[in-house]
């Protein structure tokens, strides 16, 4: 006897075709749940590609406004009464609220009015956004709000066991682990592109050092630049090129500070897979939870990854086996880990093989199946 399908409403301020880690994750989860026979309704703000598009049973469009300093991202405006009317007519079995902005808050309000179970996802970049405004009152208020928000859900799903422990310490309740997955057929060493490396000015034995993610000030200059310089100093006979993939509010200052680096901009799909596989090392100093996609995609592509021993990196990397780790906040240790990876050719070759083997076992199917079980438990 098979379990009945669910009517699931997913609420998020970002969703494909927007290009960011959270949008990519949510797109994969929705595709997987639909393939398992569930009925999905996505609630999100209008995007630039939605001109003239109307809402329907599968997509409920709301208004949004740009997120300052983050081109292409937006917050959804509150849509309390619109959601209330929609869900009175077609009541979902369960909500999955992926973001805690005004749209997520209005969905939580409507769900509580109608008695609809809620599962929330702690994918948030809100805390990271607030840190650019300082660590004072705004950060404390935001932490209080996030705790209040998530504690009103039946479950809150977080991407790593470390974050489960940290959030529990801060008073968050009903936490469960939901790690992200990776498309091991798309992100694969066979995507290596010699023409792309040639455009970077590299030959076969040269080293492409990648950094992938939103280009923000924290960690990029105080960790990334010294680590790259340490590699050049340790191996003066080898040729290195620093490739930064992504976009963000600090791109122009970084371009001035790193004049010899190549800024590839935002990449997605096949192009992103080619960029990963055409590199050799990935320096990932800003290992926020939302960067777990980047980590798994890099491992699946066979890169030698250097990260701090925290967040998803501590869960996915065994130092010396499939990557290199440094103690959190130990910037010198981070540089030393990068230098160690290149000390012996066999070391880098072995680490890259192990990285690929590890990531190839982290497919999306098991992640979607686990999410389905959480949604069923909440709906029941």
N, C-alpha and C positions, 0 to 999 in steps of 0.2 A: 504494500500500500504506500503510495507516494504522498508526501506532505503537500497540502494545498499551496498555490502560489500566493504571494503577498502583493498588496498594493502599497508601494513605497514612495514617499515623497522625499526627494533629496534637495536640500536648501543650501545654496552656496553663493557667495559674492563673486566667485570666479569659476569658470568652466570652459572646456574646449569650445571654440578653437583658440581661446586665449592660451598663451604659451608660458606656463610656469609649472613648478613642481606639483602644486596642489591641484591645478586644473587637470594635469596629466593623470594624476592618481585617481581623481574622481571620475574621469572619463573611462579609465580601465575598470573601476569598480562597477560603474553603471552598465558597461558592456557585458561584464561578467554576470551580473545579476539578471539582466535581460536574457542572456543566453541560458540561464537556469530556469527560465519560465516566469519570472516575476514582472509585474507591471510597474514601470517607473514613471514618475512625474518629476521633472527637474524644475526647480524654482530658482531663477537667477535674474540679475539685472540685464537690461538690454545691452548688446554690444554693437560696435560699429557695423558689423556684418548683418545686423538684424533689421535694416531699413525696410519698412513696409511689412514686416513679419508680424503675424498675429499669434496670440497665445492659443494653445489647444490643450487637449487632454494630457499630452506628454511633456509640454513645455509651457510654463507660466512665467511670462516676462514681467519684470518690475522696473522701476526707475532706479538710477544710480548716479553717483557723482565721483569724479576722479579722486584718487588717493594722492595727496600732495607728495611730490618727490619720487613717485613710483609710476613712471609712464606705463600706460596700458592696464593698470589695475584700478579698481573702483570699489566703493562701498555701495551696497544696495540701500535705497531709502526704505524707511519703515512702510510695510504694506499690511498692517494688521487687519483692516476690514476686508481688503481684497482676499486675503488668505482665508479669513473666517467664512466669507460667502462661498468661496470655491470649495472648501473642505466640508461645509454643511451640505453642499450638493453632491460631492463625490469624496467621501471620507476615506483617507488612507488608513491602512492598518498600522503603520508606524512611520515616523519621520526620522530621517538622518540629517542632522544639522551640522554642516561641515565648517561653518564660519560663525563668529560671534558678533558680527557687526549689526547694524540696525535691522537688516533683513532677517538675520538669524534670530534676533531678539523678538521681532514681530511674529516669526514662526513659532517660537517657544510660547509666546503669549497666546496665540490662537490654539495651539495644541492643548495648553492647560485649560482653556475655556471649553474645549470640546472633548477633553478626556482622551486625547490621542497619545499613545506612548511615544517617547522621544529617546533616540540614541544620538549622542553628540560625538564629534570627532575633535580631538585636540591637535589640529594641524596648524594652529594659529601662528600668524606672523605679527599679530597685534603687539605682543610684548617686544618683539624685535623692533617694530616701528616706534614704539614709545621710547625705547632706549636712546634714539637719536634726539629726543627732547630732554634727556637727562634721566637720572635715577631717583628723582625726588618724589614729589607728591603725585605726579602723573603715573609713575610706575606703580606706586602703592595702590592708587585708586584702580588701576587697570587689573592688578593682581586680585584685588577684592572683587571686582566685577566678574572676572573669569571664573573665580571660585563659586560665586553666587550663581552664575549662568549654568555651569556644568553640573553643579550639585542638584539642579532641578530636572536633570535627565535621568532616565532609568539606568543608563550606562554611559560612560565616557570612554572612548577608544583612543589609546595613545600608541605611538609608534615604537617605543623601546621600553625595556624593563627598567632601565635607569630613570627614565622620565616617570614611570609609574611610582617608583620610590620617592622621587623628588616631589611630585604632586601630592602624594599621600602625606608627606611631611608637612606640606603647606595647607592641608585641610580639604583637599579634593577627595570625593567619595565615589564609590561604585566604578572603579577603574578596571579596564581590561586591555590586554595587549592586542594590537593589530598592526603587524609590521607590513611595510609595503612590499610589492613584488617587482619583478623585472621581466621584460620581454627578451629572453635569452637568444631568440632567433634574430631580432633586430640588432641588439647590442651584442656584437660578436667580433672577435679578432679578425675575421675574414673581411670586415668592412674597411680594413686599412687601405688608404688611398695614397699611392705614391705621388700622384699629380698634386694632391693637396699638400703633401709634405714639401714638394718642390716649390709650391707657391709660398710656403713658409720659409723657403731658402735652406732647406735641410736635405741632406743625403742620407743614405741607408744607416750609417753608424752614428749619425748625429742624434741628439736627445731633445725631443719636444716635451717641455714641461708645461702641463695644463693647469689652469684654474677654471672651474666651472661654477657658475652661480651668479646671484645678484651682486652687482659691483657696488659694495658699500664700504664705508671707510674702515669699520672695525676689522681688525686682523689683516686686511689686505696689504697695508704698508708695513705694519710693525712685525708681521710674520712672513708674508709672502715674499717681499723684496729681499730681506736678509737671507732667507732660505735659498732663493735663486742665486744670490751672490755667493753664498757658501759653496754651492755646487760648482760654480765657475772657478772659485779659488782652489777647491780641492782637486779639480780635474782640469787644469789649464790646457791640457792637450786635446780636450774634447770640445765639440761645438754644441752650444745650448741655445734654445730659443724658447722664450716665455710666451705662451698663448693664453689669452683670457677670453673665455666664452661666456657671453651673457651681457646684460645691460643693467643699468641702475643709476641712482642719483649721484654716485661718485665717479662716473666714467671719465668725465673731463679732467678732474684733479688727478686721477690715476694715470691718465695718458700723459699728463705733464710730468708726473713723478717717475713713470716708467716709459721713457721715450723710445726704447728699443723693443718693447713688447709689441706683440700683434694682438689687436683687439678684433675678435671675429664677430662680435655682436651676438644677438639672440639666435640660437639654432634649434631646430626641432626635427623629429622624425629621422629619416634616412641621413640627412645632412649632419645632425647631431651625432648619430651613430658613427659616421665616418670621421668626425672630429675626434671622438673618444679613441677609436681604434688606431688612428694615425698618430696618437701621442705615445709617450713612453712612461712618464710619471704624471701623477695627479697630486697636486698639493691642495689639501682641503682643510685649511685652518679654521674656517668659520663653520664648524660642524653643528649647526642647529638641527633640530629634529626634522625640519622640513627639507633638509639636504639629504635625507636617507635615499631618495630617488637617485640623486647624483652619485652617491656612494655605490649603490648596487649596479647602476648602469656602467660605471667605471670598472668595477670588478668584473662584470660580465664581458666587458670589452678587452679584458686582459691587461689592464694598466697596473703599474706599481703605485699603490695609493699610500700617501703619508697623511695622517690625521692625528688629532688629539684623542686620547683614550677617554672618550665621553660620548654621550648620546648614541646614535646608531653605530658609530665606529667601534665602540667597545663591544657591541653585540655581534657585529659582522666580521671584525678583523682579529686574527690572532697574530700578534707581533712576530715577525720573522717567518711566518708561514704563508699568509696571503696578503701581507701588507706590512706597514711599519707604523708604530704608534709612539706618541710622546705623552708625558704626563700633562694634564690640563694646565694651561698658562705657562708651561715651560718652553718659551720660544726658542731658546738655544737647543733644547732637546729635540724640538721639531726639526730644526736645521740639521742636527746631527743624524736624525733618522733618515732624512732625505739623502745625505751624503753616504750613509751606510748602505742604502739600497744599490748604489752604483759602485761600491767598492770592488765587487766581483761580478763579472758578467753572468756567472752561473747563479748567483744569488738572485739577481733581477729576473732571469729567465724562470727560475723555480717559483718565485713569488707570483709572477704573472700567470703561470700555468695554474697554480693553486687558487688564485683569485677567480679565474674563469670557472674552474670546477666548482668552487663554493657557490658562486652566483647562479650557475646553471641549475642549482637545486632550489632556487628562490622564486619560482614562477608565480604568476598572478592567480592561478587556479586555486591553490590552497588558501590564499588570502581572501578571495571572494567567497569560498566555502565557509571560512571562519566568520566573515562578516554576515553571511546569511544566517548562521546559527545564532549570532548575537541579536540580529533583527527579529528572528522568530521568537527568541526568549523574551524580548521586550514586548512584542505584540501579544504574546500569550498572557 
